[in-house]
Amino acid sequence: MKIIELLVVLFLIFILAKFYTGGFQDKKSSEIITQKRIYIESQEKLKKAKETMEEEYKKYEKTD
């Protein structure tokens, strides 16, 4: 179940990252920079979550 939960979290982070980076062309450049920073942070969190998911999967495989 943990693997499924991690996949759902990764999917939600991906959607939020896409939401924050799309459709803000009419705003000030400082706001665009803020959105890019949020996107980069989201990508880093996604990478960490993916690594955690892979570790949990390896542990789960060993128990089966």
mmCIF file of the N, C-alpha and C atoms, coordinates in Angstrom:
data_MODEL
# 
_entry.id   MODEL 
# 
loop_
_atom_site.group_PDB 
_atom_site.id 
_atom_site.type_symbol 
_atom_site.label_atom_id 
_atom_site.label_alt_id 
_atom_site.label_comp_id 
_atom_site.label_asym_id 
_atom_site.label_entity_id 
_atom_site.label_seq_id 
_atom_site.pdbx_PDB_ins_code 
_atom_site.Cartn_x 
_atom_site.Cartn_y 
_atom_site.Cartn_z 
_atom_site.occupancy 
_atom_site.B_iso_or_equiv 
_atom_site.pdbx_formal_charge 
_atom_site.auth_seq_id 
_atom_site.auth_comp_id 
_atom_site.auth_asym_id 
_atom_site.auth_atom_id 
_atom_site.pdbx_PDB_model_num 
ATOM 1   N N  . MET A 1 1  ? 0.813  -1.190  0.000   1.00 0.00 ? 1  MET A N  1 
ATOM 2   C CA . MET A 1 1  ? 0.000  0.000   0.000   1.00 0.00 ? 1  MET A CA 1 
ATOM 3   C C  . MET A 1 1  ? 0.860  1.259   0.000   1.00 0.00 ? 1  MET A C  1 
ATOM 4   N N  . LYS A 1 2  ? 2.005  1.202   0.643   1.00 0.00 ? 2  LYS A N  1 
ATOM 5   C CA . LYS A 1 2  ? 2.855  2.377   0.698   1.00 0.00 ? 2  LYS A CA 1 
ATOM 6   C C  . LYS A 1 2  ? 3.318  2.801   -0.686  1.00 0.00 ? 2  LYS A C  1 
ATOM 7   N N  . ILE A 1 3  ? 3.542  1.841   -1.542  1.00 0.00 ? 3  ILE A N  1 
ATOM 8   C CA . ILE A 1 3  ? 3.996  2.148   -2.897  1.00 0.00 ? 3  ILE A CA 1 
ATOM 9   C C  . ILE A 1 3  ? 2.908  2.920   -3.635  1.00 0.00 ? 3  ILE A C  1 
ATOM 10  N N  . ILE A 1 4  ? 1.678  2.490   -3.500  1.00 0.00 ? 4  ILE A N  1 
ATOM 11  C CA . ILE A 1 4  ? 0.567  3.174   -4.156  1.00 0.00 ? 4  ILE A CA 1 
ATOM 12  C C  . ILE A 1 4  ? 0.416  4.587   -3.603  1.00 0.00 ? 4  ILE A C  1 
ATOM 13  N N  . GLU A 1 5  ? 0.534  4.722   -2.286  1.00 0.00 ? 5  GLU A N  1 
ATOM 14  C CA . GLU A 1 5  ? 0.428  6.042   -1.672  1.00 0.00 ? 5  GLU A CA 1 
ATOM 15  C C  . GLU A 1 5  ? 1.541  6.959   -2.161  1.00 0.00 ? 5  GLU A C  1 
ATOM 16  N N  . LEU A 1 6  ? 2.758  6.446   -2.275  1.00 0.00 ? 6  LEU A N  1 
ATOM 17  C CA . LEU A 1 6  ? 3.863  7.259   -2.779  1.00 0.00 ? 6  LEU A CA 1 
ATOM 18  C C  . LEU A 1 6  ? 3.631  7.660   -4.231  1.00 0.00 ? 6  LEU A C  1 
ATOM 19  N N  . LEU A 1 7  ? 3.092  6.770   -5.033  1.00 0.00 ? 7  LEU A N  1 
ATOM 20  C CA . LEU A 1 7  ? 2.793  7.109   -6.426  1.00 0.00 ? 7  LEU A CA 1 
ATOM 21  C C  . LEU A 1 7  ? 1.744  8.215   -6.505  1.00 0.00 ? 7  LEU A C  1 
ATOM 22  N N  . VAL A 1 8  ? 0.748  8.160   -5.655  1.00 0.00 ? 8  VAL A N  1 
ATOM 23  C CA . VAL A 1 8  ? -0.282 9.208   -5.639  1.00 0.00 ? 8  VAL A CA 1 
ATOM 24  C C  . VAL A 1 8  ? 0.339  10.543  -5.257  1.00 0.00 ? 8  VAL A C  1 
ATOM 25  N N  . VAL A 1 9  ? 1.205  10.549  -4.249  1.00 0.00 ? 9  VAL A N  1 
ATOM 26  C CA . VAL A 1 9  ? 1.872  11.783  -3.826  1.00 0.00 ? 9  VAL A CA 1 
ATOM 27  C C  . VAL A 1 9  ? 2.741  12.339  -4.956  1.00 0.00 ? 9  VAL A C  1 
ATOM 28  N N  . LEU A 1 10 ? 3.481  11.468  -5.623  1.00 0.00 ? 10 LEU A N  1 
ATOM 29  C CA . LEU A 1 10 ? 4.302  11.919  -6.746  1.00 0.00 ? 10 LEU A CA 1 
ATOM 30  C C  . LEU A 1 10 ? 3.446  12.528  -7.846  1.00 0.00 ? 10 LEU A C  1 
ATOM 31  N N  . PHE A 1 11 ? 2.318  11.918  -8.137  1.00 0.00 ? 11 PHE A N  1 
ATOM 32  C CA . PHE A 1 11 ? 1.417  12.429  -9.167  1.00 0.00 ? 11 PHE A CA 1 
ATOM 33  C C  . PHE A 1 11 ? 0.883  13.803  -8.777  1.00 0.00 ? 11 PHE A C  1 
ATOM 34  N N  . LEU A 1 12 ? 0.501  13.982  -7.513  1.00 0.00 ? 12 LEU A N  1 
ATOM 35  C CA . LEU A 1 12 ? -0.017 15.269  -7.065  1.00 0.00 ? 12 LEU A CA 1 
ATOM 36  C C  . LEU A 1 12 ? 1.054  16.351  -7.116  1.00 0.00 ? 12 LEU A C  1 
ATOM 37  N N  . ILE A 1 13 ? 2.277  16.019  -6.740  1.00 0.00 ? 13 ILE A N  1 
ATOM 38  C CA . ILE A 1 13 ? 3.377  16.977  -6.818  1.00 0.00 ? 13 ILE A CA 1 
ATOM 39  C C  . ILE A 1 13 ? 3.613  17.378  -8.270  1.00 0.00 ? 13 ILE A C  1 
ATOM 40  N N  . PHE A 1 14 ? 3.558  16.412  -9.174  1.00 0.00 ? 14 PHE A N  1 
ATOM 41  C CA . PHE A 1 14 ? 3.751  16.700  -10.592 1.00 0.00 ? 14 PHE A CA 1 
ATOM 42  C C  . PHE A 1 14 ? 2.668  17.649  -11.098 1.00 0.00 ? 14 PHE A C  1 
ATOM 43  N N  . ILE A 1 15 ? 1.421  17.411  -10.738 1.00 0.00 ? 15 ILE A N  1 
ATOM 44  C CA . ILE A 1 15 ? 0.324  18.285  -11.177 1.00 0.00 ? 15 ILE A CA 1 
ATOM 45  C C  . ILE A 1 15 ? 0.500  19.693  -10.612 1.00 0.00 ? 15 ILE A C  1 
ATOM 46  N N  . LEU A 1 16 ? 0.864  19.795  -9.341  1.00 0.00 ? 16 LEU A N  1 
ATOM 47  C CA . LEU A 1 16 ? 1.082  21.117  -8.745  1.00 0.00 ? 16 LEU A CA 1 
ATOM 48  C C  . LEU A 1 16 ? 2.228  21.853  -9.432  1.00 0.00 ? 16 LEU A C  1 
ATOM 49  N N  . ALA A 1 17 ? 3.285  21.142  -9.751  1.00 0.00 ? 17 ALA A N  1 
ATOM 50  C CA . ALA A 1 17 ? 4.414  21.763  -10.436 1.00 0.00 ? 17 ALA A CA 1 
ATOM 51  C C  . ALA A 1 17 ? 3.979  22.284  -11.807 1.00 0.00 ? 17 ALA A C  1 
ATOM 52  N N  . LYS A 1 18 ? 3.198  21.521  -12.533 1.00 0.00 ? 18 LYS A N  1 
ATOM 53  C CA . LYS A 1 18 ? 2.702  21.967  -13.836 1.00 0.00 ? 18 LYS A CA 1 
ATOM 54  C C  . LYS A 1 18 ? 1.766  23.160  -13.685 1.00 0.00 ? 18 LYS A C  1 
ATOM 55  N N  . PHE A 1 19 ? 0.944  23.157  -12.649 1.00 0.00 ? 19 PHE A N  1 
ATOM 56  C CA . PHE A 1 19 ? 0.017  24.262  -12.415 1.00 0.00 ? 19 PHE A CA 1 
ATOM 57  C C  . PHE A 1 19 ? 0.779  25.555  -12.133 1.00 0.00 ? 19 PHE A C  1 
ATOM 58  N N  . TYR A 1 20 ? 1.811  25.466  -11.283 1.00 0.00 ? 20 TYR A N  1 
ATOM 59  C CA . TYR A 1 20 ? 2.562  26.657  -10.912 1.00 0.00 ? 20 TYR A CA 1 
ATOM 60  C C  . TYR A 1 20 ? 3.383  27.223  -12.066 1.00 0.00 ? 20 TYR A C  1 
ATOM 61  N N  . THR A 1 21 ? 3.784  26.406  -13.015 1.00 0.00 ? 21 THR A N  1 
ATOM 62  C CA . THR A 1 21 ? 4.645  26.886  -14.090 1.00 0.00 ? 21 THR A CA 1 
ATOM 63  C C  . THR A 1 21 ? 3.885  27.294  -15.338 1.00 0.00 ? 21 THR A C  1 
ATOM 64  N N  . GLY A 1 22 ? 2.625  26.965  -15.462 1.00 0.00 ? 22 GLY A N  1 
ATOM 65  C CA . GLY A 1 22 ? 1.896  27.264  -16.690 1.00 0.00 ? 22 GLY A CA 1 
ATOM 66  C C  . GLY A 1 22 ? 0.958  28.447  -16.565 1.00 0.00 ? 22 GLY A C  1 
ATOM 67  N N  . GLY A 1 23 ? 0.870  29.250  -17.620 1.00 0.00 ? 23 GLY A N  1 
ATOM 68  C CA . GLY A 1 23 ? -0.126 30.290  -17.715 1.00 0.00 ? 23 GLY A CA 1 
ATOM 69  C C  . GLY A 1 23 ? 0.130  31.556  -16.930 1.00 0.00 ? 23 GLY A C  1 
ATOM 70  N N  . PHE A 1 24 ? 1.367  31.865  -16.628 1.00 0.00 ? 24 PHE A N  1 
ATOM 71  C CA . PHE A 1 24 ? 1.648  33.085  -15.872 1.00 0.00 ? 24 PHE A CA 1 
ATOM 72  C C  . PHE A 1 24 ? 2.453  34.093  -16.698 1.00 0.00 ? 24 PHE A C  1 
ATOM 73  N N  . GLN A 1 25 ? 2.281  34.115  -18.010 1.00 0.00 ? 25 GLN A N  1 
ATOM 74  C CA . GLN A 1 25 ? 3.098  34.993  -18.838 1.00 0.00 ? 25 GLN A CA 1 
ATOM 75  C C  . GLN A 1 25 ? 2.745  36.472  -18.672 1.00 0.00 ? 25 GLN A C  1 
ATOM 76  N N  . ASP A 1 26 ? 1.525  36.797  -18.254 1.00 0.00 ? 26 ASP A N  1 
ATOM 77  C CA . ASP A 1 26 ? 1.112  38.189  -18.143 1.00 0.00 ? 26 ASP A CA 1 
ATOM 78  C C  . ASP A 1 26 ? 1.495  38.828  -16.805 1.00 0.00 ? 26 ASP A C  1 
ATOM 79  N N  . LYS A 1 27 ? 2.138  38.107  -15.925 1.00 0.00 ? 27 LYS A N  1 
ATOM 80  C CA . LYS A 1 27 ? 2.507  38.645  -14.618 1.00 0.00 ? 27 LYS A CA 1 
ATOM 81  C C  . LYS A 1 27 ? 3.914  39.243  -14.667 1.00 0.00 ? 27 LYS A C  1 
ATOM 82  N N  . LYS A 1 28 ? 4.272  39.927  -13.570 1.00 0.00 ? 28 LYS A N  1 
ATOM 83  C CA . LYS A 1 28 ? 5.583  40.560  -13.469 1.00 0.00 ? 28 LYS A CA 1 
ATOM 84  C C  . LYS A 1 28 ? 6.700  39.521  -13.460 1.00 0.00 ? 28 LYS A C  1 
ATOM 85  N N  . SER A 1 29 ? 7.888  39.953  -13.856 1.00 0.00 ? 29 SER A N  1 
ATOM 86  C CA . SER A 1 29 ? 9.012  39.015  -13.946 1.00 0.00 ? 29 SER A CA 1 
ATOM 87  C C  . SER A 1 29 ? 9.395  38.446  -12.582 1.00 0.00 ? 29 SER A C  1 
ATOM 88  N N  . SER A 1 30 ? 9.225  39.228  -11.519 1.00 0.00 ? 30 SER A N  1 
ATOM 89  C CA . SER A 1 30 ? 9.552  38.699  -10.186 1.00 0.00 ? 30 SER A CA 1 
ATOM 90  C C  . SER A 1 30 ? 8.631  37.544  -9.811  1.00 0.00 ? 30 SER A C  1 
ATOM 91  N N  . GLU A 1 31 ? 7.377  37.618  -10.225 1.00 0.00 ? 31 GLU A N  1 
ATOM 92  C CA . GLU A 1 31 ? 6.448  36.530  -9.945  1.00 0.00 ? 31 GLU A CA 1 
ATOM 93  C C  . GLU A 1 31 ? 6.799  35.306  -10.774 1.00 0.00 ? 31 GLU A C  1 
ATOM 94  N N  . ILE A 1 32 ? 7.265  35.515  -12.004 1.00 0.00 ? 32 ILE A N  1 
ATOM 95  C CA . ILE A 1 32 ? 7.674  34.399  -12.854 1.00 0.00 ? 32 ILE A CA 1 
ATOM 96  C C  . ILE A 1 32 ? 8.887  33.704  -12.242 1.00 0.00 ? 32 ILE A C  1 
ATOM 97  N N  . ILE A 1 33 ? 9.820  34.494  -11.718 1.00 0.00 ? 33 ILE A N  1 
ATOM 98  C CA . ILE A 1 33 ? 10.993 33.915  -11.055 1.00 0.00 ? 33 ILE A CA 1 
ATOM 99  C C  . ILE A 1 33 ? 10.556 33.092  -9.848  1.00 0.00 ? 33 ILE A C  1 
ATOM 100 N N  . THR A 1 34 ? 9.585  33.600  -9.096  1.00 0.00 ? 34 THR A N  1 
ATOM 101 C CA . THR A 1 34 ? 9.065  32.864  -7.943  1.00 0.00 ? 34 THR A CA 1 
ATOM 102 C C  . THR A 1 34 ? 8.455  31.545  -8.389  1.00 0.00 ? 34 THR A C  1 
ATOM 103 N N  . GLN A 1 35 ? 7.712  31.573  -9.485  1.00 0.00 ? 35 GLN A N  1 
ATOM 104 C CA . GLN A 1 35 ? 7.095  30.348  -9.987  1.00 0.00 ? 35 GLN A CA 1 
ATOM 105 C C  . GLN A 1 35 ? 8.153  29.346  -10.436 1.00 0.00 ? 35 GLN A C  1 
ATOM 106 N N  . LYS A 1 36 ? 9.223  29.829  -11.061 1.00 0.00 ? 36 LYS A N  1 
ATOM 107 C CA . LYS A 1 36 ? 10.306 28.926  -11.471 1.00 0.00 ? 36 LYS A CA 1 
ATOM 108 C C  . LYS A 1 36 ? 10.977 28.306  -10.260 1.00 0.00 ? 36 LYS A C  1 
ATOM 109 N N  . ARG A 1 37 ? 11.139 29.088  -9.207  1.00 0.00 ? 37 ARG A N  1 
ATOM 110 C CA . ARG A 1 37 ? 11.735 28.564  -7.973  1.00 0.00 ? 37 ARG A CA 1 
ATOM 111 C C  . ARG A 1 37 ? 10.847 27.478  -7.379  1.00 0.00 ? 37 ARG A C  1 
ATOM 112 N N  . ILE A 1 38 ? 9.544  27.707  -7.361  1.00 0.00 ? 38 ILE A N  1 
ATOM 113 C CA . ILE A 1 38 ? 8.600  26.704  -6.857  1.00 0.00 ? 38 ILE A CA 1 
ATOM 114 C C  . ILE A 1 38 ? 8.688  25.436  -7.691  1.00 0.00 ? 38 ILE A C  1 
ATOM 115 N N  . TYR A 1 39 ? 8.808  25.607  -9.011  1.00 0.00 ? 39 TYR A N  1 
ATOM 116 C CA . TYR A 1 39 ? 8.912  24.442  -9.901  1.00 0.00 ? 39 TYR A CA 1 
ATOM 117 C C  . TYR A 1 39 ? 10.182 23.644  -9.602  1.00 0.00 ? 39 TYR A C  1 
ATOM 118 N N  . ILE A 1 40 ? 11.292 24.345  -9.423  1.00 0.00 ? 40 ILE A N  1 
ATOM 119 C CA . ILE A 1 40 ? 12.553 23.660  -9.137  1.00 0.00 ? 40 ILE A CA 1 
ATOM 120 C C  . ILE A 1 40 ? 12.461 22.923  -7.805  1.00 0.00 ? 40 ILE A C  1 
ATOM 121 N N  . GLU A 1 41 ? 11.871 23.572  -6.796  1.00 0.00 ? 41 GLU A N  1 
ATOM 122 C CA . GLU A 1 41 ? 11.707 22.909  -5.498  1.00 0.00 ? 41 GLU A CA 1 
ATOM 123 C C  . GLU A 1 41 ? 10.805 21.686  -5.621  1.00 0.00 ? 41 GLU A C  1 
ATOM 124 N N  . SER A 1 42 ? 9.760  21.802  -6.428  1.00 0.00 ? 42 SER A N  1 
ATOM 125 C CA . SER A 1 42 ? 8.854  20.669  -6.628  1.00 0.00 ? 42 SER A CA 1 
ATOM 126 C C  . SER A 1 42 ? 9.577  19.515  -7.308  1.00 0.00 ? 42 SER A C  1 
ATOM 127 N N  . GLN A 1 43 ? 10.436 19.829  -8.273  1.00 0.00 ? 43 GLN A N  1 
ATOM 128 C CA . GLN A 1 43 ? 11.188 18.784  -8.953  1.00 0.00 ? 43 GLN A CA 1 
ATOM 129 C C  . GLN A 1 43 ? 12.142 18.087  -7.988  1.00 0.00 ? 43 GLN A C  1 
ATOM 130 N N  . GLU A 1 44 ? 12.760 18.866  -7.086  1.00 0.00 ? 44 GLU A N  1 
ATOM 131 C CA . GLU A 1 44 ? 13.653 18.260  -6.097  1.00 0.00 ? 44 GLU A CA 1 
ATOM 132 C C  . GLU A 1 44 ? 12.874 17.344  -5.150  1.00 0.00 ? 44 GLU A C  1 
ATOM 133 N N  . LYS A 1 45 ? 11.688 17.793  -4.722  1.00 0.00 ? 45 LYS A N  1 
ATOM 134 C CA . LYS A 1 45 ? 10.854 16.962  -3.852  1.00 0.00 ? 45 LYS A CA 1 
ATOM 135 C C  . LYS A 1 45 ? 10.407 15.707  -4.581  1.00 0.00 ? 45 LYS A C  1 
ATOM 136 N N  . LEU A 1 46 ? 10.096 15.853  -5.861  1.00 0.00 ? 46 LEU A N  1 
ATOM 137 C CA . LEU A 1 46 ? 9.692  14.706  -6.665  1.00 0.00 ? 46 LEU A CA 1 
ATOM 138 C C  . LEU A 1 46 ? 10.828 13.692  -6.762  1.00 0.00 ? 46 LEU A C  1 
ATOM 139 N N  . LYS A 1 47 ? 12.045 14.181  -6.947  1.00 0.00 ? 47 LYS A N  1 
ATOM 140 C CA . LYS A 1 47 ? 13.203 13.292  -7.040  1.00 0.00 ? 47 LYS A CA 1 
ATOM 141 C C  . LYS A 1 47 ? 13.426 12.550  -5.715  1.00 0.00 ? 47 LYS A C  1 
ATOM 142 N N  . LYS A 1 48 ? 13.320 13.282  -4.592  1.00 0.00 ? 48 LYS A N  1 
ATOM 143 C CA . LYS A 1 48 ? 13.492 12.651  -3.288  1.00 0.00 ? 48 LYS A CA 1 
ATOM 144 C C  . LYS A 1 48 ? 12.396 11.620  -3.026  1.00 0.00 ? 48 LYS A C  1 
ATOM 145 N N  . ALA A 1 49 ? 11.168 11.963  -3.402  1.00 0.00 ? 49 ALA A N  1 
ATOM 146 C CA . ALA A 1 49 ? 10.049 11.032  -3.206  1.00 0.00 ? 49 ALA A CA 1 
ATOM 147 C C  . ALA A 1 49 ? 10.229 9.781   -4.055  1.00 0.00 ? 49 ALA A C  1 
ATOM 148 N N  . LYS A 1 50 ? 10.738 9.964   -5.265  1.00 0.00 ? 50 LYS A N  1 
ATOM 149 C CA . LYS A 1 50 ? 10.971 8.817   -6.146  1.00 0.00 ? 50 LYS A CA 1 
ATOM 150 C C  . LYS A 1 50 ? 12.039 7.895   -5.549  1.00 0.00 ? 50 LYS A C  1 
ATOM 151 N N  . GLU A 1 51 ? 13.115 8.497   -5.028  1.00 0.00 ? 51 GLU A N  1 
ATOM 152 C CA . GLU A 1 51 ? 14.166 7.697   -4.407  1.00 0.00 ? 51 GLU A CA 1 
ATOM 153 C C  . GLU A 1 51 ? 13.623 6.943   -3.194  1.00 0.00 ? 51 GLU A C  1 
ATOM 154 N N  . THR A 1 52 ? 12.807 7.615   -2.392  1.00 0.00 ? 52 THR A N  1 
ATOM 155 C CA . THR A 1 52 ? 12.213 6.972   -1.226  1.00 0.00 ? 52 THR A CA 1 
ATOM 156 C C  . THR A 1 52 ? 11.307 5.826   -1.653  1.00 0.00 ? 52 THR A C  1 
ATOM 157 N N  . MET A 1 53 ? 10.533 6.053   -2.706  1.00 0.00 ? 53 MET A N  1 
ATOM 158 C CA . MET A 1 53 ? 9.643  5.017   -3.206  1.00 0.00 ? 53 MET A CA 1 
ATOM 159 C C  . MET A 1 53 ? 10.437 3.800   -3.669  1.00 0.00 ? 53 MET A C  1 
ATOM 160 N N  . GLU A 1 54 ? 11.542 4.036   -4.365  1.00 0.00 ? 54 GLU A N  1 
ATOM 161 C CA . GLU A 1 54 ? 12.367 2.929   -4.834  1.00 0.00 ? 54 GLU A CA 1 
ATOM 162 C C  . GLU A 1 54 ? 12.955 2.149   -3.661  1.00 0.00 ? 54 GLU A C  1 
ATOM 163 N N  . GLU A 1 55 ? 13.402 2.862   -2.608  1.00 0.00 ? 55 GLU A N  1 
ATOM 164 C CA . GLU A 1 55 ? 13.935 2.188   -1.428  1.00 0.00 ? 55 GLU A CA 1 
ATOM 165 C C  . GLU A 1 55 ? 12.860 1.351   -0.745  1.00 0.00 ? 55 GLU A C  1 
ATOM 166 N N  . GLU A 1 56 ? 11.658 1.917   -0.608  1.00 0.00 ? 56 GLU A N  1 
ATOM 167 C CA . GLU A 1 56 ? 10.559 1.182   0.012   1.00 0.00 ? 56 GLU A CA 1 
ATOM 168 C C  . GLU A 1 56 ? 10.192 -0.042  -0.821  1.00 0.00 ? 56 GLU A C  1 
ATOM 169 N N  . TYR A 1 57 ? 10.229 0.112   -2.127  1.00 0.00 ? 57 TYR A N  1 
ATOM 170 C CA . TYR A 1 57 ? 9.908  -1.008  -3.009  1.00 0.00 ? 57 TYR A CA 1 
ATOM 171 C C  . TYR A 1 57 ? 10.923 -2.131  -2.843  1.00 0.00 ? 57 TYR A C  1 
ATOM 172 N N  . LYS A 1 58 ? 12.210 -1.755  -2.731  1.00 0.00 ? 58 LYS A N  1 
ATOM 173 C CA . LYS A 1 58 ? 13.246 -2.776  -2.522  1.00 0.00 ? 58 LYS A CA 1 
ATOM 174 C C  . LYS A 1 58 ? 13.030 -3.508  -1.201  1.00 0.00 ? 58 LYS A C  1 
ATOM 175 N N  . LYS A 1 59 ? 12.668 -2.776  -0.153  1.00 0.00 ? 59 LYS A N  1 
ATOM 176 C CA . LYS A 1 59 ? 12.389 -3.398  1.142   1.00 0.00 ? 59 LYS A CA 1 
ATOM 177 C C  . LYS A 1 59 ? 11.182 -4.322  1.030   1.00 0.00 ? 59 LYS A C  1 
ATOM 178 N N  . TYR A 1 60 ? 10.185 -3.867  0.300   1.00 0.00 ? 60 TYR A N  1 
ATOM 179 C CA . TYR A 1 60 ? 8.958  -4.646  0.139   1.00 0.00 ? 60 TYR A CA 1 
ATOM 180 C C  . TYR A 1 60 ? 9.236  -5.925  -0.650  1.00 0.00 ? 60 TYR A C  1 
ATOM 181 N N  . GLU A 1 61 ? 10.096 -5.822  -1.667  1.00 0.00 ? 61 GLU A N  1 
ATOM 182 C CA . GLU A 1 61 ? 10.460 -7.002  -2.465  1.00 0.00 ? 61 GLU A CA 1 
ATOM 183 C C  . GLU A 1 61 ? 11.185 -8.036  -1.607  1.00 0.00 ? 61 GLU A C  1 
ATOM 184 N N  . LYS A 1 62 ? 12.044 -7.573  -0.709  1.00 0.00 ? 62 LYS A N  1 
ATOM 185 C CA . LYS A 1 62 ? 12.825 -8.493  0.121   1.00 0.00 ? 62 LYS A CA 1 
ATOM 186 C C  . LYS A 1 62 ? 11.934 -9.267  1.086   1.00 0.00 ? 62 LYS A C  1 
ATOM 187 N N  . THR A 1 63 ? 10.852 -8.649  1.545   1.00 0.00 ? 63 THR A N  1 
ATOM 188 C CA . THR A 1 63 ? 9.972  -9.321  2.497   1.00 0.00 ? 63 THR A CA 1 
ATOM 189 C C  . THR A 1 63 ? 9.088  -10.361 1.830   1.00 0.00 ? 63 THR A C  1 
ATOM 190 N N  . ASP A 1 64 ? 8.886  -10.253 0.527   1.00 0.00 ? 64 ASP A N  1 
ATOM 191 C CA . ASP A 1 64 ? 8.022  -11.225 -0.170  1.00 0.00 ? 64 ASP A CA 1 
ATOM 192 C C  . ASP A 1 64 ? 8.739  -12.477 -0.533  1.00 0.00 ? 64 ASP A C  1 
# 
